[in-house]
């Protein structure tokens, strides 16, 4: 008997009567010898601990700090470390091999001893019995010849389930010796959309009353898979709009499968406003609207899309989308040159329609100085190779690698080796100071590209998310090899990530949501559509304008936002256009257009629009941009841009000094309208065209005319001067229009 066991036996004898100790010992010995199958720590015990939640972040997971010094690897990804923590740490106090029932791990988990996590393994549960039997058998780490887990599958992998219906899932594990095991009770389950379906710990999926597609992630012992459920509405489809292109074919096929009838195609006024906001980031002018509504050409919508894509507004607007994602952030005055040069490069690339893969290559492999090669500015802001790999993976591949720096990714197959192998691509970036303060010369340092796994100490060569890209000679920049891999037609992430991101830009919701979390356990709501978009983008030579053209010319994009009697509950299948609030910069420019009062920005020419601002520094000087959520360029996540509504936003629009000054601006719309001899009906119509891209309805015209003709009195009850009263009335009318949902939202 070991010294440790002798000490443990002495402690037990001092706590319990000898008869009880003897009885427990005999009981343990007899159960250990009763011919029960050997228990594997890796294959049996770790799954029990994981199912019980012992190695979750808020409990004993090392990633969350652990509780009371007991630390396990997150979700059991490092069983060797878990074994050491459980069996050897704390002088072995957590296990009692002689009296397994007295093992601290069992007493706490079963609630027999105080435990902050409560009861995790009931004494009559199979998990408790299995862990107890493992201890009885000697608490070995390895049985010597135990098989390794190869894969896990869920049965069925997909199914159609009625609303309020149920689907029982079965998790099946396959091992290296060919054996198959039903692990349904030990697997973990998680749904990606709780509004559509929930799942319990036994794998029973309960559908709700919202139609659509839902995925349930199934995880067991480091392996993951997913079940996809379709929840049909089953309403009569009726006549569908005539498909315009491949997008419509896939959208309408999905709606037909789910029984969700789409809304009608929107009218011309709605379309010109919607597409101008989405492509050029501005409202169409009243002249543009009038000309479009009078145009009888059946191809006028396609022609409008082409004009917008050729306009400077397109480049300005999409530069305002990408500059924050590329962290074009001004931290001090020395950043001005880099900020302006980098923003100009982004904008000019969109204006010239540089292929997307070329833009990414120019960015990743940038060398030289910012003045000579503006994409170098990205390396000015993003200096750490770990941050570089994380940003590249999330922004350009839709893969979130941050978790894998410390532990195995909980939702994916990426490990720490995968993380540092990606970091190795950026290991040979050299920097030299230049004559310009704060600016570095970026160059490729000759040498072997490698990165150290800080946990194992192993030096790893560049490997691109599981793909071996071969040996890289010391004189070759590894970033070029990464760019080659990314732009390959066979790359499973690059094109998919971009088309998914752009789909969200135009439809409010991505096919894979969030748009930068692409993984097998988070499948798209319409996989056929996503594959078709990806194929189109690759075959076009990564042509961004071609992608936008295909999206905006589709009937799916042109559907009305008005729901019919069946599709109001649809939130993910694009049976109608989902309204969304204008972005901060677009809304500020739109208010300027309607009020006729331009916002001035420091050190920029008069007339510079908010969508053309080069960096985040202008946020601090604009309460409007702050309140409405213009991003600060600190993250590659689109979530940094606030799209939700708030009380502060409402108060700013209703009663801020900024809004008051715009309404009362000299030579603004209110003053010009009050002074103009033009008929009031014409002025009201022009206002409605500018704000809503449509003429006023008869009832709206009547209300506006009635209000404009009201007499205003001052505080003493005396009639106000007619010219002042007219200005006040026009200000009030414009104020009312700007505060409507129809104006604030793109619909």
PyMOL commands that set and color helices and strands:
alter all, ss='L'
color gray80, all
select helices_A, chain A and resi 3-15+18-32+41-51+62-64+74-76+79-92+100-102+104-109+126-136+246-258+268-280+286-294+300-310+312-325+333-351+356-364+374-381+385-396+402-405+416-426+478-487+494-507+527-539+544-552+567-569+584-595+610-612+616-619+623-627+638-640+647-655+657-663+669-675+680-692+698-708+722-738+741-744
alter helices_A, ss='H'
color red, helices_A
select strands_A, chain A and resi 149-155+158-160+166-168+170-175+180-182+188-191+197-199+204-207+212-220+223-231+429-433+440-444+451-452+459-460+580-581+745-746
alter strands_A, ss='S'
color yellow, strands_A
deselect
rebuild
show_as cartoon
